[in-house]
Each structure stands twice: as structure tokens, then as C-alpha cells.
Amino acid sequence: MSDIILGRPDFRDPAFGWTNAKSFPPYVHGTGGNAHLMHRTAGVKMYWYRATYDSLIRLDSPERMIAETVCGMSFFLHSKRGRTCTLPQRDAVLCGRCHGSTPTFSRKYPQPVTPEEARLRLGCAMEGSAA
């Protein structure tokens, strides 16, 4: 921890302290029980401050990291709810919306696989790290 900012500029400006990562792995997926698909990463945002009652403390490493996908989902990387991948498994099911086709699990279109099968195939062939 290095710098202390007296006052709370994040109350006036909600975007204060957030920065965008310059490089990030191309794929991300959730680690919870409802995660079934590999998504394409659109960007990773990082928050570098810890808020106290009357000040902000600048940290040496980001406190929060959020990966945003092409289809509009967000995954929290700081709490291990999301995992980034540079290369998904060969048989992993990709998100249809992120890759420019129909939704993968749609009632309107036939499903290529069941959600249970997609959950078993979920994973990374090569792990990635944000930032």
C-alpha cells in the first residue's frame, strides 16, 4: 500500500480508480454451478483502491478484476468466480452469442448439446492470467 487519498472521489465519479487492462486472455468462463459455456473476453477492468470511511488507499495490485464478455456477461476474477483461458479444451462448448451465431441454449433453435454435457466439457487446455 503506497498512497492515501483523503476524501472519497469515487462518490462523485463512479469510474474513479478503474482502469482497463492492456492485454488479457481471449476466453473466460465461470466456475459456479451454472457455468456451461466458454465466452470471448471483450475487456478486463481493474480497481486499484481500497475504500475506508474517509479515504482511499492506493494498492500495489488490483483489489477487484472484472472480465466483460462480448455477449454482455461479467465475471469476477478477483474472487475466483471466473477463470481466464488462452486456449479452451478441444470439445468445450463456445457461447453462440459471443461468436456471432444463435444462442447455444435456446428454446427457439435446436441445441447442439445438453447443458449437462456442456458442463462436463467446460475447461481450459491452457490457463491464462489477466493483466
N, C-alpha and C positions, 0 to 999 in steps of 0.2 A: 504494500500500500504506500502510495507516494504523496499525492496531493489531496488537500481538503478544500472544497469549495463551500464557503459559508453561504447560507441561504439555499433555497431549493429552486434552481432554474427549470427543473423538469415540471414544475407545476404550471408555469406559463407556456412552456414549449414541450409538448409530449415527445417530440423527436430528439430532445437533447440527450446526448450520450450514446445514441445508437449509431453504429457505423456498418457499412456493407463490406463483406469480405471480398477481397480481390480475386481469390481463386477458391474453388470448392469442388468436391466430388460431384459427378453428374447424376448420381442416383441417391435416393433416400427412401427409407421405409420405416414404418412404425414397429415397435416391439411389444405392443399391448396385445390383448386377446382378439381385438377386431382387425388387426393388420393382416392384409391379404395380398397387397399389390406393391410393386416397385414403381416409384414415381420419379419423374425427371425434376431435378433441382433447378429452380429459377434464380435463387439467390439465398444467401445466408446473412442474417443480421446479428450483430453482437452488441451487448450492452456492457460498458466498461466501468460502471459506478455502483457503489453500494449506498443505498439511501439510509440516512439516520434521521432523527427527529428534525434537526435544524441544519443539516449539511449533507453534502455528497462527498464520498471518498473515492478517489480515482484508484482503480485496481491495476495490478500488473498483467493480469489475464482476465478475459471477459467473464462476467458473472452469469450472463444469460446468452444463449445462442439459439436462434430460431431459423430453421430451414423452411423456405417457402417454395412450393412446387408450382409447376406450370398450370395445373388444374385448379389451383387456389387453396390447397390444403397447407397447413403449417405443422411442423414437427419440432418439439422442444428437444434440442440436442444436449442441453446442459444437464437435464435430469435423466438422461438415458432412455427417454421415451421414443427417441428416433435414432436411427443408425444410418450413417452415410456409406455409400459403396462406390468404388471406382468401376467395378465390374460385377453385375448381378450373376447369380447362378444361371447355368445354361437353360434350365427348364422353369425359371421363375416367371410368374405371370406379370406382365407390364400393364400399367394403367392405360386404358384406352384414351381417356381424355387428355392425358399428358402427351401422348404420342400421335394425336391428331385423328383418332378414329372414334367409333362409338364407345359408350361406357362399357366397361368389362362385365359388370354385374347389373344388367338392365332387364327390366320386365318386358320391354318392347322388342329387344333383339335377342337372338339365341345366345346362350352363354357358352364360351369355349371350354370352360372348366367350372366345376362347382367351387364355392368358397372354401370348402374343407380341403379340396385338392390344392387350391392356391395357397392356403395357409401352410401346408406341408412343404411346398416348393419354395417358400419365401426364404431368402438368404443371399449372402454375398459370396462370390468367388474370390474377390479381392477387396479387403476392407479399405475404407477411406477415412480421412480426417478433415474436418472443416478448418478453414483458415490456413 
